[in-house]
């Protein structure tokens, strides 16, 4: 079996023996990676209609708050 990577774009973990009890392929290495992937998808969907400069301003403002 060729190891596949976690579906979270920020994770480099390789999944081996990646079958779940239902017989389907595992997509994430853990629950945190699944949550991060979901958050990134939602953020991308919300930011897509905005101009790129406005999106970057919003993201940089948020990153300074944390």
mmCIF file as gemmi writes it, N, C-alpha and C atoms, coordinates in Angstrom:
data_model
loop_
_atom_site.group_PDB
_atom_site.id
_atom_site.type_symbol
_atom_site.label_atom_id
_atom_site.label_alt_id
_atom_site.label_comp_id
_atom_site.label_asym_id
_atom_site.label_entity_id
_atom_site.label_seq_id
_atom_site.pdbx_PDB_ins_code
_atom_site.Cartn_x
_atom_site.Cartn_y
_atom_site.Cartn_z
_atom_site.occupancy
_atom_site.B_iso_or_equiv
_atom_site.pdbx_formal_charge
_atom_site.auth_seq_id
_atom_site.auth_asym_id
_atom_site.pdbx_PDB_model_num
ATOM 1 N N . UNK Axp A 1 ? 0.834 -1.189 0 1 0 ? 1 A 1
ATOM 2 C CA . UNK Axp A 1 ? 0 0 0 1 0 ? 1 A 1
ATOM 3 C C . UNK Axp A 1 ? 0.878 1.252 0 1 0 ? 1 A 1
ATOM 4 N N . UNK Axp A 2 ? 0.603 2.176 -0.872 1 0 ? 2 A 1
ATOM 5 C CA . UNK Axp A 2 ? 1.338 3.428 -0.933 1 0 ? 2 A 1
ATOM 6 C C . UNK Axp A 2 ? 0.758 4.364 0.119 1 0 ? 2 A 1
ATOM 7 N N . UNK Axp A 3 ? 1.608 4.905 1.023 1 0 ? 3 A 1
ATOM 8 C CA . UNK Axp A 3 ? 1.08 5.808 2.05 1 0 ? 3 A 1
ATOM 9 C C . UNK Axp A 3 ? 0.568 7.105 1.426 1 0 ? 3 A 1
ATOM 10 N N . UNK Axp A 4 ? -0.585 7.521 1.863 1 0 ? 4 A 1
ATOM 11 C CA . UNK Axp A 4 ? -1.17 8.773 1.394 1 0 ? 4 A 1
ATOM 12 C C . UNK Axp A 4 ? -1.077 9.792 2.507 1 0 ? 4 A 1
ATOM 13 N N . UNK Axp A 5 ? -1.055 11.051 2.145 1 0 ? 5 A 1
ATOM 14 C CA . UNK Axp A 5 ? -0.934 12.095 3.133 1 0 ? 5 A 1
ATOM 15 C C . UNK Axp A 5 ? -2.274 12.512 3.713 1 0 ? 5 A 1
ATOM 16 N N . UNK Axp A 6 ? -2.199 13.16 4.85 1 0 ? 6 A 1
ATOM 17 C CA . UNK Axp A 6 ? -3.377 13.733 5.497 1 0 ? 6 A 1
ATOM 18 C C . UNK Axp A 6 ? -3.975 14.787 4.561 1 0 ? 6 A 1
ATOM 19 N N . UNK Axp A 7 ? -5.295 14.902 4.518 1 0 ? 7 A 1
ATOM 20 C CA . UNK Axp A 7 ? -5.959 15.855 3.618 1 0 ? 7 A 1
ATOM 21 C C . UNK Axp A 7 ? -5.863 17.301 4.088 1 0 ? 7 A 1
ATOM 22 N N . UNK Axp A 8 ? -5.379 17.528 5.295 1 0 ? 8 A 1
ATOM 23 C CA . UNK Axp A 8 ? -5.16 18.886 5.779 1 0 ? 8 A 1
ATOM 24 C C . UNK Axp A 8 ? -3.934 19.445 5.066 1 0 ? 8 A 1
ATOM 25 N N . UNK Axp A 9 ? -4.066 20.57 4.351 1 0 ? 9 A 1
ATOM 26 C CA . UNK Axp A 9 ? -2.923 21.093 3.589 1 0 ? 9 A 1
ATOM 27 C C . UNK Axp A 9 ? -1.771 21.57 4.471 1 0 ? 9 A 1
ATOM 28 N N . UNK Axp A 10 ? -2 21.747 5.767 1 0 ? 10 A 1
ATOM 29 C CA . UNK Axp A 10 ? -0.948 22.198 6.67 1 0 ? 10 A 1
ATOM 30 C C . UNK Axp A 10 ? -0.239 21.04 7.368 1 0 ? 10 A 1
ATOM 31 N N . UNK Axp A 11 ? -0.634 19.811 7.079 1 0 ? 11 A 1
ATOM 32 C CA . UNK Axp A 11 ? -0.084 18.624 7.736 1 0 ? 11 A 1
ATOM 33 C C . UNK Axp A 11 ? 0.693 17.77 6.735 1 0 ? 11 A 1
ATOM 34 N N . UNK Axp A 12 ? 1.861 17.281 7.151 1 0 ? 12 A 1
ATOM 35 C CA . UNK Axp A 12 ? 2.692 16.44 6.285 1 0 ? 12 A 1
ATOM 36 C C . UNK Axp A 12 ? 2.679 14.966 6.693 1 0 ? 12 A 1
ATOM 37 N N . UNK Axp A 13 ? 1.787 14.586 7.589 1 0 ? 13 A 1
ATOM 38 C CA . UNK Axp A 13 ? 1.734 13.219 8.091 1 0 ? 13 A 1
ATOM 39 C C . UNK Axp A 13 ? 1.3 12.255 6.987 1 0 ? 13 A 1
ATOM 40 N N . UNK Axp A 14 ? 1.994 11.142 6.882 1 0 ? 14 A 1
ATOM 41 C CA . UNK Axp A 14 ? 1.624 10.088 5.935 1 0 ? 14 A 1
ATOM 42 C C . UNK Axp A 14 ? 0.721 9.095 6.648 1 0 ? 14 A 1
ATOM 43 N N . UNK Axp A 15 ? -0.356 8.708 5.998 1 0 ? 15 A 1
ATOM 44 C CA . UNK Axp A 15 ? -1.289 7.753 6.575 1 0 ? 15 A 1
ATOM 45 C C . UNK Axp A 15 ? -0.962 6.363 6.048 1 0 ? 15 A 1
ATOM 46 N N . UNK Axp A 16 ? -0.753 5.422 6.946 1 0 ? 16 A 1
ATOM 47 C CA . UNK Axp A 16 ? -0.528 4.036 6.555 1 0 ? 16 A 1
ATOM 48 C C . UNK Axp A 16 ? -1.587 3.185 7.227 1 0 ? 16 A 1
ATOM 49 N N . UNK Axp A 17 ? -1.982 2.134 6.586 1 0 ? 17 A 1
ATOM 50 C CA . UNK Axp A 17 ? -3.05 1.302 7.13 1 0 ? 17 A 1
ATOM 51 C C . UNK Axp A 17 ? -4.296 2.135 7.334 1 0 ? 17 A 1
ATOM 52 N N . UNK Axp A 18 ? -4.624 2.892 6.327 1 0 ? 18 A 1
ATOM 53 C CA . UNK Axp A 18 ? -5.613 3.941 6.483 1 0 ? 18 A 1
ATOM 54 C C . UNK Axp A 18 ? -7.035 3.512 6.138 1 0 ? 18 A 1
ATOM 55 N N . UNK Axp A 19 ? -7.484 2.403 6.702 1 0 ? 19 A 1
ATOM 56 C CA . UNK Axp A 19 ? -8.883 2 6.519 1 0 ? 19 A 1
ATOM 57 C C . UNK Axp A 19 ? -9.629 2.22 7.819 1 0 ? 19 A 1
ATOM 58 N N . UNK Axp A 20 ? -10.827 2.737 7.719 1 0 ? 20 A 1
ATOM 59 C CA . UNK Axp A 20 ? -11.67 2.893 8.902 1 0 ? 20 A 1
ATOM 60 C C . UNK Axp A 20 ? -12.532 1.647 9.054 1 0 ? 20 A 1
ATOM 61 N N . UNK Axp A 21 ? -13.309 1.604 10.117 1 0 ? 21 A 1
ATOM 62 C CA . UNK Axp A 21 ? -14.138 0.425 10.38 1 0 ? 21 A 1
ATOM 63 C C . UNK Axp A 21 ? -15.171 0.196 9.276 1 0 ? 21 A 1
ATOM 64 N N . UNK Axp A 22 ? -15.577 1.257 8.587 1 0 ? 22 A 1
ATOM 65 C CA . UNK Axp A 22 ? -16.543 1.115 7.493 1 0 ? 22 A 1
ATOM 66 C C . UNK Axp A 22 ? -15.892 0.67 6.196 1 0 ? 22 A 1
ATOM 67 N N . UNK Axp A 23 ? -14.572 0.532 6.207 1 0 ? 23 A 1
ATOM 68 C CA . UNK Axp A 23 ? -13.868 0.105 5.001 1 0 ? 23 A 1
ATOM 69 C C . UNK Axp A 23 ? -13.517 1.239 4.06 1 0 ? 23 A 1
ATOM 70 N N . UNK Axp A 24 ? -13.783 2.479 4.459 1 0 ? 24 A 1
ATOM 71 C CA . UNK Axp A 24 ? -13.436 3.622 3.623 1 0 ? 24 A 1
ATOM 72 C C . UNK Axp A 24 ? -12.082 4.176 4.044 1 0 ? 24 A 1
ATOM 73 N N . UNK Axp A 25 ? -11.46 4.893 3.165 1 0 ? 25 A 1
ATOM 74 C CA . UNK Axp A 25 ? -10.138 5.455 3.395 1 0 ? 25 A 1
ATOM 75 C C . UNK Axp A 25 ? -10.189 6.6 4.416 1 0 ? 25 A 1
ATOM 76 N N . UNK Axp A 26 ? -9.22 6.617 5.328 1 0 ? 26 A 1
ATOM 77 C CA . UNK Axp A 26 ? -9.089 7.744 6.26 1 0 ? 26 A 1
ATOM 78 C C . UNK Axp A 26 ? -8.538 8.944 5.516 1 0 ? 26 A 1
ATOM 79 N N . UNK Axp A 27 ? -9.063 10.126 5.787 1 0 ? 27 A 1
ATOM 80 C CA . UNK Axp A 27 ? -8.57 11.327 5.113 1 0 ? 27 A 1
ATOM 81 C C . UNK Axp A 27 ? -7.679 12.174 6.006 1 0 ? 27 A 1
ATOM 82 N N . UNK Axp A 28 ? -7.845 12.06 7.314 1 0 ? 28 A 1
ATOM 83 C CA . UNK Axp A 28 ? -7.108 12.91 8.252 1 0 ? 28 A 1
ATOM 84 C C . UNK Axp A 28 ? -6.406 12.06 9.293 1 0 ? 28 A 1
ATOM 85 N N . UNK Axp A 29 ? -5.274 12.551 9.793 1 0 ? 29 A 1
ATOM 86 C CA . UNK Axp A 29 ? -4.519 11.766 10.771 1 0 ? 29 A 1
ATOM 87 C C . UNK Axp A 29 ? -5.123 11.866 12.17 1 0 ? 29 A 1
ATOM 88 N N . UNK Axp A 30 ? -5.861 12.943 12.46 1 0 ? 30 A 1
ATOM 89 C CA . UNK Axp A 30 ? -6.51 13.073 13.763 1 0 ? 30 A 1
ATOM 90 C C . UNK Axp A 30 ? -7.656 14.094 13.68 1 0 ? 30 A 1
ATOM 91 N N . UNK Axp A 31 ? -8.376 14.257 14.781 1 0 ? 31 A 1
ATOM 92 C CA . UNK Axp A 31 ? -9.522 15.164 14.798 1 0 ? 31 A 1
ATOM 93 C C . UNK Axp A 31 ? -9.112 16.626 14.626 1 0 ? 31 A 1
ATOM 94 N N . UNK Axp A 32 ? -7.949 16.996 15.139 1 0 ? 32 A 1
ATOM 95 C CA . UNK Axp A 32 ? -7.488 18.382 15.013 1 0 ? 32 A 1
ATOM 96 C C . UNK Axp A 32 ? -7.274 18.734 13.54 1 0 ? 32 A 1
ATOM 97 N N . UNK Axp A 33 ? -6.669 17.829 12.786 1 0 ? 33 A 1
ATOM 98 C CA . UNK Axp A 33 ? -6.447 18.066 11.353 1 0 ? 33 A 1
ATOM 99 C C . UNK Axp A 33 ? -7.771 18.178 10.61 1 0 ? 33 A 1
ATOM 100 N N . UNK Axp A 34 ? -8.742 17.366 10.978 1 0 ? 34 A 1
ATOM 101 C CA . UNK Axp A 34 ? -10.058 17.447 10.341 1 0 ? 34 A 1
ATOM 102 C C . UNK Axp A 34 ? -10.698 18.812 10.63 1 0 ? 34 A 1
ATOM 103 N N . UNK Axp A 35 ? -10.572 19.297 11.863 1 0 ? 35 A 1
ATOM 104 C CA . UNK Axp A 35 ? -11.142 20.593 12.236 1 0 ? 35 A 1
ATOM 105 C C . UNK Axp A 35 ? -10.443 21.742 11.503 1 0 ? 35 A 1
ATOM 106 N N . UNK Axp A 36 ? -9.122 21.701 11.434 1 0 ? 36 A 1
ATOM 107 C CA . UNK Axp A 36 ? -8.37 22.744 10.729 1 0 ? 36 A 1
ATOM 108 C C . UNK Axp A 36 ? -8.762 22.779 9.257 1 0 ? 36 A 1
ATOM 109 N N . UNK Axp A 37 ? -8.906 21.622 8.639 1 0 ? 37 A 1
ATOM 110 C CA . UNK Axp A 37 ? -9.321 21.548 7.24 1 0 ? 37 A 1
ATOM 111 C C . UNK Axp A 37 ? -10.693 22.172 7.048 1 0 ? 37 A 1
ATOM 112 N N . UNK Axp A 38 ? -11.635 21.867 7.945 1 0 ? 38 A 1
ATOM 113 C CA . UNK Axp A 38 ? -12.993 22.419 7.869 1 0 ? 38 A 1
ATOM 114 C C . UNK Axp A 38 ? -12.96 23.946 8.005 1 0 ? 38 A 1
ATOM 115 N N . UNK Axp A 39 ? -12.171 24.457 8.95 1 0 ? 39 A 1
ATOM 116 C CA . UNK Axp A 39 ? -12.062 25.909 9.163 1 0 ? 39 A 1
ATOM 117 C C . UNK Axp A 39 ? -11.478 26.589 7.929 1 0 ? 39 A 1
ATOM 118 N N . UNK Axp A 40 ? -10.445 26.004 7.339 1 0 ? 40 A 1
ATOM 119 C CA . UNK Axp A 40 ? -9.833 26.586 6.137 1 0 ? 40 A 1
ATOM 120 C C . UNK Axp A 40 ? -10.815 26.62 4.967 1 0 ? 40 A 1
ATOM 121 N N . UNK Axp A 41 ? -11.6 25.544 4.809 1 0 ? 41 A 1
ATOM 122 C CA . UNK Axp A 41 ? -12.596 25.512 3.732 1 0 ? 41 A 1
ATOM 123 C C . UNK Axp A 41 ? -13.633 26.607 3.92 1 0 ? 41 A 1
ATOM 124 N N . UNK Axp A 42 ? -14.125 26.772 5.147 1 0 ? 42 A 1
ATOM 125 C CA . UNK Axp A 42 ? -15.141 27.792 5.423 1 0 ? 42 A 1
ATOM 126 C C . UNK Axp A 42 ? -14.574 29.196 5.224 1 0 ? 42 A 1
ATOM 127 N N . UNK Axp A 43 ? -13.355 29.434 5.697 1 0 ? 43 A 1
ATOM 128 C CA . UNK Axp A 43 ? -12.729 30.748 5.539 1 0 ? 43 A 1
ATOM 129 C C . UNK Axp A 43 ? -12.516 31.074 4.061 1 0 ? 43 A 1
ATOM 130 N N . UNK Axp A 44 ? -12.068 30.087 3.291 1 0 ? 44 A 1
ATOM 131 C CA . UNK Axp A 44 ? -11.849 30.302 1.861 1 0 ? 44 A 1
ATOM 132 C C . UNK Axp A 44 ? -13.156 30.649 1.156 1 0 ? 44 A 1
ATOM 133 N N . UNK Axp A 45 ? -14.218 29.972 1.544 1 0 ? 45 A 1
ATOM 134 C CA . UNK Axp A 45 ? -15.525 30.224 0.929 1 0 ? 45 A 1
ATOM 135 C C . UNK Axp A 45 ? -16.014 31.643 1.246 1 0 ? 45 A 1
ATOM 136 N N . UNK Axp A 46 ? -15.76 32.108 2.472 1 0 ? 46 A 1
ATOM 137 C CA . UNK Axp A 46 ? -16.183 33.451 2.869 1 0 ? 46 A 1
ATOM 138 C C . UNK Axp A 46 ? -15.316 34.541 2.236 1 0 ? 46 A 1
ATOM 139 N N . UNK Axp A 47 ? -14.031 34.266 2.07 1 0 ? 47 A 1
ATOM 140 C CA . UNK Axp A 47 ? -13.112 35.277 1.549 1 0 ? 47 A 1
ATOM 141 C C . UNK Axp A 47 ? -13.057 35.326 0.021 1 0 ? 47 A 1
ATOM 142 N N . UNK Axp A 48 ? -13.492 34.28 -0.644 1 0 ? 48 A 1
ATOM 143 C CA . UNK Axp A 48 ? -13.401 34.21 -2.105 1 0 ? 48 A 1
ATOM 144 C C . UNK Axp A 48 ? -14.072 35.371 -2.835 1 0 ? 48 A 1
ATOM 145 N N . UNK Axp A 49 ? -15.272 35.809 -2.433 1 0 ? 49 A 1
ATOM 146 C CA . UNK Axp A 49 ? -15.904 36.899 -3.18 1 0 ? 49 A 1
ATOM 147 C C . UNK Axp A 49 ? -15.263 38.275 -2.959 1 0 ? 49 A 1
ATOM 148 N N . UNK Axp A 50 ? -14.418 38.417 -1.937 1 0 ? 50 A 1
ATOM 149 C CA . UNK Axp A 50 ? -13.8 39.711 -1.637 1 0 ? 50 A 1
ATOM 150 C C . UNK Axp A 50 ? -12.575 39.946 -2.507 1 0 ? 50 A 1
ATOM 151 N N . UNK Axp A 51 ? -12.204 41.208 -2.628 1 0 ? 51 A 1
ATOM 152 C CA . UNK Axp A 51 ? -10.963 41.53 -3.333 1 0 ? 51 A 1
ATOM 153 C C . UNK Axp A 51 ? -9.792 40.992 -2.525 1 0 ? 51 A 1
ATOM 154 N N . UNK Axp A 52 ? -8.727 40.621 -3.208 1 0 ? 52 A 1
ATOM 155 C CA . UNK Axp A 52 ? -7.586 40.01 -2.535 1 0 ? 52 A 1
ATOM 156 C C . UNK Axp A 52 ? -6.972 40.956 -1.5 1 0 ? 52 A 1
ATOM 157 N N . UNK Axp A 53 ? -6.867 42.236 -1.824 1 0 ? 53 A 1
ATOM 158 C CA . UNK Axp A 53 ? -6.257 43.187 -0.876 1 0 ? 53 A 1
ATOM 159 C C . UNK Axp A 53 ? -7.098 43.29 0.404 1 0 ? 53 A 1
ATOM 160 N N . UNK Axp A 54 ? -8.408 43.261 0.253 1 0 ? 54 A 1
ATOM 161 C CA . UNK Axp A 54 ? -9.281 43.332 1.429 1 0 ? 54 A 1
ATOM 162 C C . UNK Axp A 54 ? -9.163 42.069 2.277 1 0 ? 54 A 1
ATOM 163 N N . UNK Axp A 55 ? -9.085 40.92 1.624 1 0 ? 55 A 1
ATOM 164 C CA . UNK Axp A 55 ? -8.92 39.657 2.344 1 0 ? 55 A 1
ATOM 165 C C . UNK Axp A 55 ? -7.627 39.656 3.148 1 0 ? 55 A 1
ATOM 166 N N . UNK Axp A 56 ? -6.533 40.11 2.519 1 0 ? 56 A 1
ATOM 167 C CA . UNK Axp A 56 ? -5.246 40.124 3.209 1 0 ? 56 A 1
ATOM 168 C C . UNK Axp A 56 ? -5.257 41.093 4.373 1 0 ? 56 A 1
ATOM 169 N N . UNK Axp A 57 ? -5.93 42.24 4.226 1 0 ? 57 A 1
ATOM 170 C CA . UNK Axp A 57 ? -6.024 43.194 5.332 1 0 ? 57 A 1
ATOM 171 C C . UNK Axp A 57 ? -6.751 42.559 6.518 1 0 ? 57 A 1
ATOM 172 N N . UNK Axp A 58 ? -7.847 41.868 6.229 1 0 ? 58 A 1
ATOM 173 C CA . UNK Axp A 58 ? -8.616 41.229 7.299 1 0 ? 58 A 1
ATOM 174 C C . UNK Axp A 58 ? -7.781 40.153 7.989 1 0 ? 58 A 1
ATOM 175 N N . UNK Axp A 59 ? -7.092 39.331 7.211 1 0 ? 59 A 1
ATOM 176 C CA . UNK Axp A 59 ? -6.29 38.253 7.79 1 0 ? 59 A 1
ATOM 177 C C . UNK Axp A 59 ? -5.115 38.793 8.596 1 0 ? 59 A 1
ATOM 178 N N . UNK Axp A 60 ? -4.467 39.833 8.109 1 0 ? 60 A 1
ATOM 179 C CA . UNK Axp A 60 ? -3.331 40.384 8.852 1 0 ? 60 A 1
ATOM 180 C C . UNK Axp A 60 ? -3.803 41.039 10.147 1 0 ? 60 A 1
ATOM 181 N N . UNK Axp A 61 ? -4.982 41.661 10.114 1 0 ? 61 A 1
ATOM 182 C CA . UNK Axp A 61 ? -5.542 42.261 11.329 1 0 ? 61 A 1
ATOM 183 C C . UNK Axp A 61 ? -5.83 41.178 12.368 1 0 ? 61 A 1
ATOM 184 N N . UNK Axp A 62 ? -6.41 40.062 11.922 1 0 ? 62 A 1
ATOM 185 C CA . UNK Axp A 62 ? -6.715 38.957 12.837 1 0 ? 62 A 1
ATOM 186 C C . UNK Axp A 62 ? -5.448 38.315 13.392 1 0 ? 62 A 1
ATOM 187 N N . UNK Axp A 63 ? -4.415 38.199 12.562 1 0 ? 63 A 1
ATOM 188 C CA . UNK Axp A 63 ? -3.188 37.562 13.03 1 0 ? 63 A 1
ATOM 189 C C . UNK Axp A 63 ? -2.488 38.414 14.077 1 0 ? 63 A 1
ATOM 190 N N . UNK Axp A 64 ? -2.666 39.725 14.037 1 0 ? 64 A 1
ATOM 191 C CA . UNK Axp A 64 ? -2.067 40.616 15.045 1 0 ? 64 A 1
ATOM 192 C C . UNK Axp A 64 ? -2.809 40.525 16.373 1 0 ? 64 A 1
ATOM 193 N N . UNK Axp A 65 ? -4.094 40.155 16.325 1 0 ? 65 A 1
ATOM 194 C CA . UNK Axp A 65 ? -4.896 40.051 17.551 1 0 ? 65 A 1
ATOM 195 C C . UNK Axp A 65 ? -4.545 38.814 18.354 1 0 ? 65 A 1
ATOM 196 N N . UNK Axp A 66 ? -4.033 37.78 17.698 1 0 ? 66 A 1
ATOM 197 C CA . UNK Axp A 66 ? -3.777 36.528 18.426 1 0 ? 66 A 1
ATOM 198 C C . UNK Axp A 66 ? -2.372 36.438 18.953 1 0 ? 66 A 1
